Structure formats: C-alpha cells, structure tokens
Amino acid sequence: MQPKPPKSTKSIEAITRAPDQLGQALERFRRLKDLSQSSLAMSAGIRQATVSNTEKGLGKTEINTLFAICAALGLEVVLRERPK
C-alpha cells in the first residue's frame, strides 16, 4: 500500500498597489484564518485599533507594524516589478 500524498495547500496571493488595497487583503487573510482583530493584534504585539486602521487603509502604518501583522498571519512580503 502506497502512502497518501500530502494534502495540497492552496496558495492565495494578493496584489496590492495602494494602502487601502493592502488593508483589504490583510483583512481577507485574517478572516480566512478565522481571527478577530483583537486576537491578531495580540499575536502581532500591537493594538486592536492599529489592526482596524491598517485594514481600512487609514493613517500611516509603520513598516514594522506591517511586518508584525504579516508574521502573525503567516504571510511574507514579495516584491516584483509591475507588468507593463
């Protein structure tokens, strides 16, 4: 009997070019993981209001905060050239 292949994990990508798009993408990933803003904030070491403002694209979110949110969601940042 052969072992079963591992379950495939679906890769989801989000291309964002503006703060509000990034916020919406982060919210989608948070909801996919069934996390509240408060639980995400606790995992990222930030305030719930910061998560809310980031998801809405409000204010000027610090880069360290974005990386903390991404890390708490198990995400990574990939930079690439825009297609022409």
C-alpha positions in Angstrom: 0.0 0.0 0.0 1.4 3.4 -1.0 1.2 6.3 1.4 -1.3 9.0 0.6 0.1 12.2 -0.9 0.1 15.2 1.5 -2.9 17.4 1.4 -2.4 20.2 -1.1 -2.5 23.7 0.4 -4.0 26.3 -1.8 -1.8 29.3 -2.3 -3.5 32.6 -2.2 -1.9 35.8 -3.4 -3.0 39.4 -3.2 -1.5 42.1 -5.5 -1.8 45.5 -3.9 -0.8 48.9 -5.1 -2.4 51.2 -2.5 -2.7 51.3 1.3 -6.5 50.6 1.2 -5.9 47.5 -1.1 -3.2 46.2 1.3 -5.6 46.7 4.2 -8.4 44.8 2.4 -6.0 42.0 1.6 -4.8 41.7 5.2 -8.4 41.7 6.4 -9.2 38.8 3.9 -6.3 36.8 5.2 -7.3 37.5 8.8 -10.8 36.3 8.1 -9.6 33.2 6.3 -7.7 32.3 9.4 -10.9 33.0 11.5 -9.1 35.5 13.6 -10.6 38.6 15.3 -8.8 41.9 15.1 -8.1 41.6 18.8 -6.5 38.2 18.5 -4.4 39.3 15.6 -3.4 42.4 17.4 -2.3 40.3 20.4 -0.3 37.9 18.2 1.4 40.9 16.4 2.0 42.8 19.6 0.0 45.8 18.6 -3.3 47.4 19.5 -6.6 46.3 18.0 -7.2 49.9 16.8 -4.0 49.7 14.8 -5.2 46.5 13.1 -8.6 48.2 12.3 -6.9 51.3 10.9 -4.5 49.3 8.8 -7.3 47.2 7.3 -9.2 50.4 6.5 -6.0 51.9 4.9 -6.1 54.8 7.4 -3.2 56.7 8.8 0.4 55.9 8.2 1.2 52.4 9.3 4.8 51.8 10.2 6.6 49.2 8.1 7.5 47.3 11.3 3.8 47.1 12.1 3.0 45.7 8.6 5.7 43.1 9.1 4.4 42.2 12.5 0.9 41.7 11.1 2.2 39.6 8.2 4.2 37.5 10.6 1.2 36.9 12.8 -0.8 35.9 9.8 1.9 33.6 8.4 2.4 35.8 5.4 5.6 37.0 3.6 6.2 40.1 1.5 7.3 39.6 -2.1 8.4 42.5 -4.2 8.5 42.3 -8.0 8.3 44.6 -11.0 4.9 45.6 -12.2 3.9 44.2 -15.6 3.9 46.8 -18.3 
